[in-house]
Amino acid sequence: MKKPISFLLKSTYLFILFLLLVTVEVSGQVNIHADTSDFGNMMDIKTYRNKKLINHVVKDSAGKLMYQAPLLPAQKVPAFKFISGRTYYEKGKTDTIVFEHNIPQMNLNVYFPGGTVRRTNMYTYIIMEWRPQPGTQKGKMVIDVFENVFENEKSKRVNHKVVLMDIR
């Protein structure tokens, strides 16, 4: 059974649909399809021109952006920091890396080869242990930003960043 969508959420979606219609070129037939997920807590909005998908947005029940394709240029560059304020990982201590929310959470993938890490949410990673990569004194963090993760075609990686952090 689907849950009802709040008035604020409906208003947000209608506004987004209006903006999409205004910004799309006049040529070609434009269709917008909006649907709630089976769980009722996410809204999936797809915009098509001449039967080709040109924009895909997913929002949660509070209206927060969860996924977008294509991404804007500022949404392709990940930024992060250690909560401790350090620019390196200190051996034997627990530290936390937090990513800025400029990239929708379903577009972001982060992993730590050689690390024992617990993800508390899509933007926060607690590092319990981080072993250096062979031949270095650096820990490796791999950050990938993807588009088209819901589409039938292969996902498109729009940014692949390997960060080597000092381990002291």
N, C-alpha and C positions, 0 to 999 in steps of 0.2 A: 504494500500500500504506500503510495507516494505521500510525503508530507507536504502541507501547503507552504507556499513561498511567501515570505513576508512582503508587506507593501513596499518597504525600502528597497528590498532586493528586486522586486518587479520594476520599480521606478528606475533603478540603476540599469537594468537590462534594456528597458525601453529607451533610455537616454543613449546607451551604447549603440543600440540598433539605429537610432536616429542619426548619430554621428557617422556611423558606417555608411548609411545611405547618402549622407551629404558629401562625404569625402570620395565616394566611388565615382569614377568617370561615367559620363552619360552613356557612352557607347557600350553595347552589350547588355544582355539581360542579367540582372542582379537578383539573387535569391538569398534570403537569410533564414537559417534554420536554427531555432533555439530549443533545447531540450534539457530536462533535468535528468540526473543520473538515477540509477535504480535505487540508490540509497536516499535520494531526495535532498542531498546536501550540496550538490554541485550543479551549476548551470553550464551547459556546453553550447556555445554560440559559434556557428560556422557561417561564413559569407562566401557565396559562390558567384562567379561571373562566367556566363556561358558554360555552365556545368563544371567549371574548374574552381577548386577551393583556393581562395585568395587571402582569407584571414580566419584564424581559429583562436578562440579565447575560451578559457575555463575559469569560472569564479566559484568561490565557496558560498555558503548560505549568507555570510556576512558581507558579500560583495568584494572580498579580497581576491586579487588576481593570483591564480594558481598556475596558469599556463598561457603562453601566447606564441603564435607563429603567424607571420614572421616577427622576429624580435626587432626592436629599435636598436640603433647602434650602441646606446648607453646600456642596454640590457645584455650585451654580449661580453662585457668586461667585468670579471669578478673582482671584488675587493674584500679583504678580510683583515682581522687583527687578533692578536692574543689578548685575552682579558687581563692577563697579568701586566700588560704594557710592554713586555719584552719583545724583541725582534728575533728571538731564538728560543729553542726548546731546551729546558734545563733537565738533564738526566736525573732520573729518580723522583721527579716531581710531576704532579698532575697539572695540566694546563688546559685551557679551553680556547678554541679558535671559533670566532663568530664571523660569518659572512654578512655583508650588507644585503639588504632586501631588494636591490635593484634588479635582480634576475628572478623571475617567477620560479617558485620552488620546484615545479615539475620539469623545468628546463635545465636545472642544475644537478650535476653529479660530481661528487668529491670522494676520493679514496686515498688511503695512506699506506702504500706498500711498506711493510716492515713495522707497522704501528699497531698498537692495541688501542682502538678508538671506540668510543660509544657515542652514537649520534642521539642527542636529546630532542632535536627537531630538525627540520630541513636546512637550517642555517647554522646550527651550533654543534660542534664536535668536541667532546672531552677526550684528551689524549692522556692515557694512563702510562703508556710506554711507547717510545719511538726509537727504533734501532737505526743506526746510520746505514746508508747504502754501501755496498762493497767498494773499498778503495777511497772512501770519502768520510768526512765527519758530518755529513749532512743527511737529514731526513727528507724523504721524497713525498710530496703531496701532488696528486694529479687532479686537475679541475677541468671538467668538460661541460660545455654548454651546448644543448641540443635543441633542434626544432623538429617538427613533424613526428613527434613521439607517438601520437595517436593515429597517424595516417596509415593506410595500407602499404605505402611505400616505405623504403628504408629510412630510418632516422638520419637527419643531417646534422653533423657536428659543426657548429659555427665558431667554436673556440676550443682549443685544446692547449692547456697551459700546464707545464710541469714546473713546480716550485721546489727548489732545494733550500731547506732551512738549516741553519747551523744547529748542531747539538753540542752542548757544552756540559 
